[in-house]
Amino acid sequence: MKQHRRGASPRVLVFSAGVGAGHDLPARTLEAGIRRRRPDAEVEVVDALAVMGRLVHYVAEDAMRRTLRRGRWHWLFDAQYMLFARTPPLRSAGQAALQLASGRRLLAEVERHRPDVVVSVYPVSTEVLARLRRAGRLRVPVVSAITDLSSLRYWASRGVDLHLVTHPESIAEVVRIAGPTRVVAARGL
């Protein structure tokens, strides 16, 4: 991938998820902030779930929504979250499966846009981008824009170059999860 040259218009690719304002609004806010600071910036916001494919969409969003729609089944969502978030072998297996199912697709999308930096406001795409970065397959910096305050296992990841958090109180948790990494409290997400 072509590297950003000093003085050139920066190209930023933002991965969001069309599952509600919880991801799209921060993506648009980030886009607006970048454009205010650098009017010459080329900013593209892309729906990560559309890129990652139907299988990932089904597992990551459709199945979860069906579980949550059945009011008395909220405990199942909580149990699944706890099981995958707190059981390292299951979490690793899930991450590897996610990478296998969507890594090539996300990488192709990044290569298509040729950005100087990739930002993810959706934890599912963040995880895959971080793995691609760690493996040396993604050569541009990855930023995770984290909008939750805690329970950040799906937001923070080794391989992310910069984690943006909404409150400084989240910094310690991000470092515990991602290891040595740059974490900045940013307003407006």
C-alpha positions as a Python dict, from the first residue, in 0.01 Angstrom:
ca = {
    (1, 'M'): (0, 0, 0),
    (2, 'K'): (117, 347, -78),
    (3, 'Q'): (230, 537, 232),
    (4, 'H'): (107, 887, 313),
    (5, 'R'): (341, 1161, 199),
    (6, 'R'): (389, 1475, 406),
    (7, 'G'): (164, 1750, 273),
    (8, 'A'): (-61, 1517, 73),
    (9, 'S'): (-431, 1494, 148),
    (10, 'P'): (-478, 1222, 409),
    (11, 'R'): (-698, 926, 320),
    (12, 'V'): (-897, 777, 607),
    (13, 'L'): (-1110, 464, 587),
    (14, 'V'): (-1366, 428, 868),
    (15, 'F'): (-1534, 94, 928),
    (16, 'S'): (-1873, 120, 1096),
    (17, 'A'): (-2169, -119, 1111),
    (18, 'G'): (-2518, -51, 987),
    (19, 'V'): (-2681, -197, 1297),
    (20, 'G'): (-2791, 126, 1456),
    (21, 'A'): (-2674, 466, 1564),
    (22, 'G'): (-2434, 316, 1821),
    (23, 'H'): (-2173, 268, 1548),
    (24, 'D'): (-2288, 489, 1263),
    (25, 'L'): (-2320, 807, 1469),
    (26, 'P'): (-1962, 787, 1607),
    (27, 'A'): (-1837, 711, 1254),
    (28, 'R'): (-2010, 1018, 1112),
    (29, 'T'): (-1896, 1231, 1408),
    (30, 'L'): (-1539, 1116, 1351),
    (31, 'E'): (-1569, 1189, 980),
    (32, 'A'): (-1698, 1541, 1051),
    (33, 'G'): (-1417, 1604, 1301),
    (34, 'I'): (-1151, 1492, 1055),
    (35, 'R'): (-1299, 1713, 784),
    (36, 'R'): (-1306, 2013, 1022),
    (37, 'R'): (-938, 1968, 1105),
    (38, 'R'): (-834, 1872, 753),
    (39, 'P'): (-1084, 1991, 491),
    (40, 'D'): (-867, 1828, 224),
    (41, 'A'): (-897, 1483, 385),
    (42, 'E'): (-1056, 1201, 191),
    (43, 'V'): (-1275, 1016, 441),
    (44, 'E'): (-1478, 710, 348),
    (45, 'V'): (-1719, 542, 590),
    (46, 'V'): (-1790, 179, 502),
    (47, 'D'): (-2030, -73, 659),
    (48, 'A'): (-1797, -345, 785),
    (49, 'L'): (-2073, -604, 810),
    (50, 'A'): (-2156, -560, 442),
    (51, 'V'): (-1789, -618, 359),
    (52, 'M'): (-1736, -908, 601),
    (53, 'G'): (-2009, -1118, 443),
    (54, 'R'): (-2338, -1286, 523),
    (55, 'L'): (-2196, -1547, 762),
    (56, 'V'): (-2035, -1286, 987),
    (57, 'H'): (-2347, -1070, 967),
    (58, 'Y'): (-2560, -1366, 1069),
    (59, 'V'): (-2340, -1469, 1362),
    (60, 'A'): (-2244, -1121, 1484),
    (61, 'E'): (-2576, -943, 1448),
    (62, 'D'): (-2875, -1143, 1327),
    (63, 'A'): (-2848, -1422, 1586),
    (64, 'M'): (-2789, -1170, 1864),
    (65, 'R'): (-3093, -964, 1763),
    (66, 'R'): (-3315, -1272, 1757),
    (67, 'T'): (-3197, -1366, 2105),
    (68, 'L'): (-3257, -1017, 2242),
    (69, 'R'): (-3601, -983, 2077),
    (70, 'R'): (-3724, -1275, 2282),
    (71, 'G'): (-3749, -1076, 2607),
    (72, 'R'): (-3695, -1367, 2842),
    (73, 'W'): (-3380, -1478, 2654),
    (74, 'H'): (-3158, -1186, 2759),
    (75, 'W'): (-2981, -1421, 2997),
    (76, 'L'): (-2865, -1625, 2694),
    (77, 'F'): (-2697, -1320, 2540),
    (78, 'D'): (-2531, -1242, 2873),
    (79, 'A'): (-2414, -1603, 2907),
    (80, 'Q'): (-2271, -1607, 2553),
    (81, 'Y'): (-2089, -1280, 2616),
    (82, 'M'): (-1941, -1402, 2943),
    (83, 'L'): (-1843, -1736, 2793),
    (84, 'F'): (-1656, -1583, 2498),
    (85, 'A'): (-1522, -1278, 2680),
    (86, 'R'): (-1390, -1463, 2983),
    (87, 'T'): (-1281, -1799, 2841),
    (88, 'P'): (-951, -1746, 2653),
    (89, 'P'): (-964, -2068, 2443),
    (90, 'L'): (-1318, -1991, 2321),
    (91, 'R'): (-1230, -1628, 2257),
    (92, 'S'): (-922, -1731, 2056),
    (93, 'A'): (-1121, -1984, 1856),
    (94, 'G'): (-1389, -1726, 1783),
    (95, 'Q'): (-1131, -1470, 1677),
    (96, 'A'): (-959, -1719, 1448),
    (97, 'A'): (-1292, -1816, 1290),
    (98, 'L'): (-1380, -1450, 1241),
    (99, 'Q'): (-1042, -1387, 1078),
    (100, 'L'): (-1085, -1686, 849),
    (101, 'A'): (-1438, -1583, 748),
    (102, 'S'): (-1369, -1217, 681),
    (103, 'G'): (-999, -1129, 686),
    (104, 'R'): (-949, -1141, 311),
    (105, 'R'): (-1264, -937, 250),
    (106, 'L'): (-1163, -660, 490),
    (107, 'L'): (-809, -654, 354),
    (108, 'A'): (-941, -627, -3),
    (109, 'E'): (-1164, -336, 100),
    (110, 'V'): (-869, -159, 261),
    (111, 'E'): (-659, -215, -51),
    (112, 'R'): (-942, -85, -269),
    (113, 'H'): (-952, 246, -78),
    (114, 'R'): (-574, 275, -26),
    (115, 'P'): (-604, 474, 299),
    (116, 'D'): (-326, 620, 510),
    (117, 'V'): (-506, 501, 824),
    (118, 'V'): (-797, 269, 902),
    (119, 'V'): (-1036, 349, 1186),
    (120, 'S'): (-1289, 102, 1323),
    (121, 'V'): (-1587, 198, 1536),
    (122, 'Y'): (-1722, -157, 1528),
    (123, 'P'): (-1549, -413, 1754),
    (124, 'V'): (-1598, -708, 1519),
    (125, 'S'): (-1405, -537, 1240),
    (126, 'T'): (-1151, -401, 1491),
    (127, 'E'): (-1058, -754, 1594),
    (128, 'V'): (-997, -870, 1236),
    (129, 'L'): (-805, -554, 1141),
    (130, 'A'): (-583, -594, 1448),
    (131, 'R'): (-507, -955, 1359),
    (132, 'L'): (-422, -852, 1001),
    (133, 'R'): (-195, -581, 1138),
    (134, 'R'): (-19, -819, 1380),
    (135, 'A'): (38, -1067, 1098),
    (136, 'G'): (196, -795, 881),
    (137, 'R'): (-74, -828, 616),
    (138, 'L'): (-215, -480, 684),
    (139, 'R'): (55, -218, 651),
    (140, 'V'): (-134, 99, 746),
    (141, 'P'): (-206, 204, 1107),
    (142, 'V'): (-527, 82, 1269),
    (143, 'V'): (-726, 293, 1514),
    (144, 'S'): (-1003, 157, 1737),
    (145, 'A'): (-1260, 422, 1830),
    (146, 'I'): (-1418, 280, 2147),
    (147, 'T'): (-1756, 417, 2250),
    (148, 'D'): (-1829, 184, 2544),
    (149, 'L'): (-1702, 270, 2891),
    (150, 'S'): (-1619, -80, 3013),
    (151, 'S'): (-1630, -448, 2915),
    (152, 'L'): (-1391, -363, 2636),
    (153, 'R'): (-1271, -713, 2541),
    (154, 'Y'): (-1431, -678, 2200),
    (155, 'W'): (-1310, -322, 2146),
    (156, 'A'): (-945, -333, 2253),
    (157, 'S'): (-702, -558, 2072),
    (158, 'R'): (-332, -624, 2033),
    (159, 'G'): (-228, -498, 1692),
    (160, 'V'): (-426, -176, 1708),
    (161, 'D'): (-190, 120, 1682),
    (162, 'L'): (-412, 367, 1865),
    (163, 'H'): (-717, 317, 2086),
    (164, 'L'): (-947, 618, 2127),
    (165, 'V'): (-1167, 605, 2438),
    (166, 'T'): (-1447, 834, 2549),
    (167, 'H'): (-1330, 855, 2911),
    (168, 'P'): (-981, 835, 3066),
    (169, 'E'): (-1113, 581, 3316),
    (170, 'S'): (-1121, 324, 3033),
    (171, 'I'): (-749, 353, 2956),
    (172, 'A'): (-633, 100, 3218),
    (173, 'E'): (-876, -165, 3091),
    (174, 'V'): (-764, -115, 2730),
    (175, 'V'): (-397, -157, 2829),
    (176, 'R'): (-481, -470, 3033),
    (177, 'I'): (-646, -625, 2727),
    (178, 'A'): (-430, -498, 2441),
    (179, 'G'): (-94, -479, 2615),
    (180, 'P'): (142, -190, 2552),
    (181, 'T'): (-48, 38, 2319),
    (182, 'R'): (-123, 405, 2272),
    (183, 'V'): (-457, 505, 2426),
    (184, 'V'): (-603, 854, 2406),
    (185, 'A'): (-921, 992, 2563),
    (186, 'A'): (-1103, 1172, 2281),
    (187, 'R'): (-1409, 1391, 2307),
    (188, 'G'): (-1700, 1378, 2069),
    (189, 'L'): (-1729, 1007, 1997),
}
